[in-house]
Amino acid sequence: MIYAFIGMSLLFVAIGFIVTENNAKYILAGYNTMSEEERKKIDLALYIPYFRKFHLFLGISFFAIGVTVNYFMGKTAGGVFLGVYPILAYIYFIWNGTKYSKGLSPKTSKMAIFGLAITLIFVLTIIGLGFKNDRLSYTTQQIEIEGSYGEIIAASDLKAISLVDNIPEIAYKANGFAIGAIRKGYFNTKEGERVKLIINADNKPYLLIIKNDGSKIYFSPKEQNSELLLDELQQIYAADLFK
C-alpha cells in the first residue's frame, strides 16, 4: 500500500504545478467549460496560487498521514484513509475556492460539492459492506456464504474441502473489495487462475472449498474458528470430500 500513497501523493503535487494561468482555460476542470464572461468573474491570478498550495499540501499530508495511519493503525485503516481523505479534502477545496469568484453563481460549486458528498457516501457504504462479517453456514443440503460476493453451494457441487495456511499470490483484483487484510470477490492469481476470496480477517488457516467445476473459494472467518468449522463440516458431509 505504500506505493499507492507515494503514487497518489506525487500525482496531487504534479497537478498543482501543471495548471497555470496560461493553460487553465484548457485543462482546469470547471474553468475550461465556462464562457468568456464567466471566466472574467474568476480571479485567476489569486486562484492559481491557491490551487497550487492546496495540491502541494494535499500531496504532502496525504503521504505523511497515510503512512502514519497505515503503520500504527494497520493496512485496513490505511485503506479507508486512502479512499476517504482526498474526497474530504476536495470538498473543502471547492467550498473555500468560491471566494475567488466575483459574482459568479455558486450553483456550480454547490453541485460539485453535492456530487463529492454523494461519492463519499457511496465509498463509505462500500467500505461498510466490505467490513461486514460474512458468515458461513451449512445444512446437509448446502453451504451458504453471506455477503455481496457470497453464494449457496449445493452439497452435490462440492468436490473438496480443506484447510490451507496461505491463499495464492494475487496478481490483481478482477471484481471485488480489498482493503488491508479484508478481501472479498474475484481475484486473479499470478499463475493466471481466478479464485474467489471471502477473507473477513487475516485469521489462518483458511478454509478452501473446491467445487466440481474446479472453481475455488478461500474463506477466512472473523468470529468463527476455521478448524472447528472444518470439524463440523466433516460430521455432515461425505468423508471423501476431506481427503
C-alpha positions in Angstrom: 0.0 0.0 0.0 3.0 2.3 0.5 3.3 2.5 -3.3 -0.3 3.8 -3.5 0.5 6.5 -1.1 3.6 7.5 -2.9 2.0 7.4 -6.4 -1.1 9.4 -5.4 0.9 11.9 -3.4 3.1 12.6 -6.4 0.1 12.9 -8.6 -1.5 15.5 -6.3 1.7 17.6 -6.2 2.1 17.3 -10.0 -1.4 18.5 -10.6 -0.7 21.6 -8.6 2.2 22.6 -10.8 0.8 21.5 -14.2 -2.1 24.1 -14.1 -1.0 27.7 -14.8 -2.8 30.9 -15.8 -1.8 30.3 -19.4 -3.3 26.8 -19.7 -6.1 27.0 -17.2 -8.8 27.6 -19.9 -7.8 24.3 -21.4 -7.1 21.9 -18.5 -8.6 23.4 -15.3 -11.8 21.4 -14.5 -14.8 23.7 -14.4 -13.0 26.7 -15.6 -12.4 25.2 -19.0 -16.1 24.8 -19.7 -17.0 28.4 -18.7 -17.9 31.1 -21.2 -15.6 34.1 -21.5 -18.0 36.2 -19.4 -17.9 33.7 -16.6 -14.1 33.4 -16.7 -13.8 37.2 -16.2 -15.5 36.6 -12.8 -12.7 34.3 -11.6 -9.7 36.0 -10.0 -7.3 33.6 -11.7 -4.2 35.4 -10.5 -5.1 34.5 -6.9 -6.9 31.2 -7.6 -3.9 29.5 -9.3 -1.6 30.0 -6.3 -4.4 28.8 -4.0 -4.8 25.8 -6.4 -1.1 25.1 -6.3 -0.7 25.4 -2.5 -3.7 23.2 -1.9 -2.4 20.4 -4.1 1.1 20.7 -2.6 -0.4 20.4 0.9 -2.7 17.6 -0.2 0.2 15.6 -1.6 2.4 16.0 1.4 -0.3 15.5 4.0 -1.8 12.5 2.1 1.6 10.7 2.2 2.5 11.7 5.8 -0.8 11.0 7.4 -1.5 7.9 5.2 1.8 6.3 6.0 1.4 7.1 9.7 -2.1 5.6 9.8 -1.0 2.6 7.8 1.9 1.9 10.1 0.3 2.5 13.5 -3.3 1.5 12.9 -2.8 -1.1 10.2 -3.4 -1.6 6.5 -7.2 -1.6 6.9 -7.2 1.8 8.4 -4.8 2.9 5.8 -7.1 1.7 3.1 -10.0 3.7 4.5 -7.9 6.8 4.7 -6.8 6.3 1.1 -10.3 6.3 -0.1 -11.9 9.0 2.1 -9.3 11.7 2.7 -9.0 13.0 -0.9 -12.8 13.3 -1.2 -13.0 15.3 2.1 -10.1 17.5 1.0 -11.6 18.3 -2.3 -15.0 19.2 -0.7 -13.1 21.8 1.4 -11.1 22.9 -1.6 -14.2 23.7 -3.7 -16.0 25.3 -0.8 -13.1 27.5 0.1 -12.3 28.3 -3.5 -15.6 30.1 -4.1 -14.1 33.3 -2.6 -12.0 33.7 -5.7 -15.1 34.3 -7.9 -16.6 37.8 -8.4 -20.3 37.5 -8.6 -20.3 34.1 -10.2 -23.3 31.9 -9.3 -22.4 29.4 -6.6 -24.6 26.8 -8.3 -21.7 25.0 -10.0 -19.7 24.8 -6.8 -22.7 23.5 -4.8 -23.3 20.9 -7.5 -19.7 19.8 -7.3 -19.8 19.6 -3.5 -23.0 17.7 -3.7 -21.5 15.3 -6.2 -18.5 14.7 -4.0 -20.7 14.2 -0.9 -22.7 11.5 -2.8 -19.4 9.9 -3.8 -18.2 10.0 -0.2 -21.5 8.3 1.0 -21.1 5.7 -1.8 -17.5 5.0 -0.8 -18.4 4.7 2.9 -21.2 2.4 2.0 -18.9 0.1 0.0 -16.4 0.1 2.9 -19.1 -0.7 5.4 -20.4 -3.6 3.3 -16.8 -4.8 2.8 -16.2 -4.7 6.6 -19.3 -6.6 7.3 -18.6 -10.1 8.7 -19.8 -12.6 6.0 -20.5 -15.8 7.9 -20.5 -19.3 6.5 -23.5 -21.5 7.4 -24.4 -25.0 6.3 -27.1 -27.7 6.2 -26.9 -31.3 5.0 -28.0 -30.0 1.6 -25.8 -26.9 1.1 -23.2 -24.4 2.3 -24.1 -20.8 2.3 -21.7 -17.9 2.4 -23.2 -14.5 3.2 -22.4 -11.1 1.6 -22.3 -9.3 -1.7 -19.9 -12.0 -3.1 -21.4 -14.9 -1.2 -23.2 -17.8 -2.7 -25.1 -21.0 -2.0 -23.2 -24.2 -2.9 -25.3 -27.4 -3.1 -23.7 -30.4 -1.4 -23.8 -32.2 -4.7 -21.5 -29.5 -6.2 -18.8 -29.9 -3.6 -15.5 -31.6 -4.7 -13.2 -31.0 -1.8 -12.9 -29.0 1.5 -9.7 -28.5 3.3 -7.6 -26.0 5.4 -4.6 -24.2 3.9 -2.1 -21.9 5.5 -2.0 -19.4 2.7 -4.0 -18.0 -0.2 -2.4 -17.9 -3.7 -0.3 -14.9 -4.6 -2.7 -12.4 -6.1 -1.8 -10.5 -9.2 -4.8 -8.2 -9.3 -8.4 -7.8 -8.2 -10.8 -8.7 -11.0 -14.1 -7.8 -9.3 -14.3 -7.2 -5.6 -13.3 -5.3 -2.5 -9.9 -5.2 -0.9 -8.7 -3.1 2.0 -5.8 -4.3 4.1 -6.4 -7.9 5.1 -10.0 -7.9 4.0 -10.6 -9.2 0.5 -13.9 -10.2 -1.0 -14.7 -11.0 -4.5 -12.9 -12.4 -7.5 -9.1 -12.2 -7.8 -6.6 -13.3 -10.4 -3.5 -15.1 -9.1 0.0 -14.8 -10.6 -0.5 -18.3 -12.0 -3.4 -17.0 -14.1 -6.2 -18.7 -12.0 -9.3 -16.8 -10.9 -10.3 -17.5 -7.4 -13.0 -16.2 -5.0 -11.8 -14.8 -1.7 -14.1 -14.2 1.3 -11.4 -13.0 3.7 -13.2 -11.4 6.7 -10.0 -11.2 8.7 -6.4 -12.3 8.5 -7.1 -15.5 10.5 -5.2 -18.6 9.5 -5.7 -21.3 8.4 -8.1 -20.5 5.5 -11.0 -22.8 4.5 -10.6 -23.9 0.9 -13.7 -25.0 -0.9 -13.3 -26.6 -4.3 -16.4 -27.1 -6.5 -16.9 -29.8 -9.1 -16.3 -27.2 -11.9 -12.9 -26.6 -10.4 -13.6 -23.1 -9.0 -12.1 -22.3 -5.7 -13.3 -20.3 -2.7 -11.0 -19.3 0.1 -12.8 -18.4 3.3 -11.5 -16.8 6.4 -14.0 -16.3 9.3 -13.8 -13.3 11.6 -15.8 -14.8 14.5 -15.8 -18.5 13.7 -12.9 -20.8 14.0 -11.7 -22.5 10.8 -10.6 -25.7 12.5 -13.9 -26.1 14.3 -15.8 -25.2 11.2 -14.0 -27.9 9.2 -14.7 -30.4 12.0 -18.4 -29.6 11.8 -18.5 -29.9 8.1 -16.7 -33.3 8.3 -19.6 -34.5 10.5 -22.3 -33.9 7.9 -20.6 -34.4 4.5 -19.1 -37.4 2.8 -15.6 -38.3 4.1 -14.1 -38.3 0.6 -14.5 -34.5 0.4 -11.8 -34.1 3.1 -9.0 -36.3 1.7 
